[in-house]
Amino acid sequence: MNEPSSLSDPTAVAVELERLRGTVEAGFARVDGSLALLVQRSDQTDKQLADHEARLDALERSRWPLAGIGTLAAVATVALMAWEVTGH
């Protein structure tokens, strides 16, 4: 760090402030770049999630309703048994 006597020199103070300003600007640029990258990744994740939701909805709409199939099989079994009991 600078000596206290050099801080009384306006030129030294100006040089030190300019160095600090450059350091702060470089830090802000790094943070800004990191935030931009995070936003981009978040957008990609949102798009993938929306795609997966659409695909899952399509699968759910196109699947066979298992409860309905079970009910139809039970009704068919009862009808077949009734037909066999009546002697046909």
Residue pairs with C-beta under 8 A, 6 or more apart in sequence:
2 12
2 16
6 12
7 13
7 16
